[in-house]
Amino acid sequence: MGIILESDEDDASMGVIIKRIDPLGNTASACKDNPLGVDICIRDRILQVDNMDVSEKSLEDVMGFIINAPNDVVELVLARPKDAIVMKWWNGISVAARPGEKIKNIAQYEACVNIKYSCQGGGCGICECSMVITDRASELEQGKGQGQGQEQEHGGRGGEERYFRPCVARVPKGPSLIWIKPSDRYEPLN
């Protein structure tokens, strides 16, 4: 599946979360190849495995249900906090981030994105990336053929494109979805 599961660090009695997504695994590939599809995010909570309620089960129990599933395909029902913002990275990994979190930490420790840094203060531009900020409703409307001009302008993603520097940036409040890609404005100095 390309995901690593873990007991919830905050409350082990609250079940199992997705801790990591392998950037070379099936989950990242599916999310990367289908940008308007369903996102599986790091930090999502597993509620069901093949219609079996696992919301309060241990990691061992959840893994047992997955490993012993009668079919080759395992259906998971996931949940994420209401205030989570889905950050989709260029490698196919999505993270359910919270407003105010340091983007540098999310990129480095969860999204498995290797961003070059130099000054660590936002002045040099080496780490610059671009983000397209949108919300889930407008994204789905564009997937149905509406908003074609804006959709083509941002590679099928809609929304407003902004440049930012991950070394100092934080997850903004408000949007439900942020697409992140490398900047096209700067070339790293060798």
C-alpha positions in Angstrom: 0.0 0.0 0.0 2.9 2.4 0.5 1.8 3.6 4.0 3.2 3.3 7.5 0.7 3.1 10.3 1.2 4.0 14.0 -0.8 4.3 17.1 -2.0 7.9 17.7 0.8 9.6 19.8 -1.7 11.9 21.5 -4.1 9.2 22.6 -3.4 5.5 21.9 -7.0 4.6 22.7 -8.1 6.7 19.8 -6.8 4.2 17.2 -4.3 4.3 14.4 -3.1 7.0 12.1 -1.2 7.2 8.9 2.3 8.2 10.0 4.3 8.0 6.7 3.6 7.6 3.0 6.3 6.0 0.9 7.0 8.5 -2.0 7.7 5.5 -4.3 4.7 3.5 -3.1 1.2 2.9 -4.6 -0.5 5.6 -2.4 1.8 8.4 -3.5 1.7 7.3 -7.1 -2.1 7.2 -7.1 -2.4 10.7 -5.5 0.2 12.1 -7.9 -1.4 10.6 -11.0 -4.9 11.6 -10.0 -4.7 15.1 -8.7 -8.5 15.5 -8.4 -8.9 12.1 -6.7 -9.3 11.3 -3.0 -6.3 12.2 -0.9 -4.8 9.9 1.6 -2.9 12.1 4.0 -0.3 11.7 6.7 -2.1 12.1 10.0 -5.4 10.7 8.7 -7.1 8.4 11.2 -8.3 4.9 10.2 -11.9 4.4 11.1 -12.7 1.2 9.2 -10.9 -1.7 7.4 -13.2 -3.5 5.0 -16.4 -2.3 6.8 -14.9 -3.3 10.2 -14.9 -0.5 12.8 -11.3 -0.1 14.0 -11.5 3.5 15.3 -10.6 2.4 18.9 -8.4 -0.7 18.0 -4.7 -1.1 18.6 -2.1 -0.9 15.9 -1.7 -4.7 16.1 -5.5 -5.3 15.6 -5.7 -2.9 12.7 -2.7 -4.6 11.0 -4.2 -8.0 11.6 -7.4 -6.9 9.8 -5.3 -5.6 6.9 -3.0 -8.6 6.6 -5.8 -11.1 6.9 -8.2 -9.4 4.5 -10.0 -11.9 2.3 -9.3 -9.9 -0.9 -6.2 -8.4 -2.5 -7.9 -4.9 -2.3 -8.4 -3.5 1.2 -10.9 -0.7 1.7 -10.0 1.9 4.3 -12.3 4.6 5.7 -10.3 7.6 6.9 -11.0 10.8 8.9 -9.1 14.0 9.5 -9.6 16.9 11.8 -12.0 19.6 10.5 -9.4 22.3 10.7 -6.8 20.3 8.7 -5.5 21.7 5.5 -4.4 19.2 2.9 -0.9 20.0 1.6 -0.2 18.1 -1.6 3.5 18.0 -2.5 5.0 17.4 -5.9 6.1 13.9 -5.0 2.5 12.7 -4.5 2.5 12.9 -0.7 -0.3 14.7 1.1 -0.2 15.9 4.7 -3.2 17.0 6.8 -1.5 20.1 8.3 -2.8 22.6 10.9 -2.7 26.3 10.5 0.4 27.9 11.9 2.7 24.8 11.5 6.1 25.4 10.1 6.1 24.3 6.4 9.9 23.5 6.6 9.2 20.9 9.2 6.3 19.3 7.3 8.4 19.2 4.1 11.4 17.7 5.8 9.9 15.3 8.4 6.6 14.2 6.8 6.4 14.9 3.1 9.9 13.5 2.4 10.7 16.5 0.2 14.3 17.5 -0.1 14.4 21.3 -0.3 17.8 23.1 -0.4 18.2 25.8 2.2 21.0 28.4 2.7 20.2 31.4 4.9 17.4 29.8 6.9 15.9 33.4 7.2 13.9 33.8 3.9 16.4 36.2 2.3 18.3 34.2 -0.2 15.4 32.5 -2.1 17.2 29.1 -2.5 14.3 27.3 -0.9 11.5 29.1 -2.7 8.5 27.1 -3.8 5.1 27.9 -5.2 1.7 27.1 -3.7 -1.7 27.1 -5.3 -4.3 27.8 -2.6 -7.8 26.5 -3.3 -10.6 24.8 -1.5 -12.1 21.3 -2.1 -15.4 22.6 -3.5 -13.9 24.8 -6.2 -11.4 22.0 -7.1 -14.2 19.5 -7.6 -16.2 22.0 -9.7 -13.2 22.5 -11.9 -12.9 18.7 -12.3 -16.4 18.7 -13.8 -15.5 21.2 -16.5 -16.2 24.5 -14.9 -13.5 27.2 -14.5 -11.5 25.9 -17.4 -9.4 29.0 -17.9 -8.1 29.1 -14.3 -7.8 25.3 -14.3 -5.4 25.4 -17.3 -3.5 28.3 -15.9 -2.5 26.4 -12.8 -2.1 22.9 -14.3 -5.6 21.7 -13.4 -5.4 23.0 -9.9 -7.4 26.2 -9.9 -6.9 28.8 -7.2 -4.3 31.5 -6.7 -0.6 30.8 -7.1 1.8 32.4 -4.7 5.5 32.0 -4.0 6.8 31.4 -0.5 10.0 30.4 1.3 9.5 27.2 3.4 12.4 28.1 5.7 10.2 30.8 7.3 6.6 30.1 6.1 3.8 28.7 8.1 0.6 26.9 7.0 -2.0 29.6 6.3 -5.5 29.7 7.8 -8.5 29.4 5.6 -7.9 27.1 2.6 -8.8 23.5 2.6 -6.2 22.5 0.0 -2.7 23.7 -0.9 -0.7 22.4 -3.9 3.0 22.8 -3.5 5.6 22.6 -6.3 9.2 23.8 -6.8 9.6 27.4 -7.8 10.3 28.2 -11.4 11.9 31.6 -10.5 15.2 30.6 -8.9 18.0 28.2 -9.7 20.0 26.9 -6.8 23.6 28.0 -6.8 26.2 25.2 -7.1 
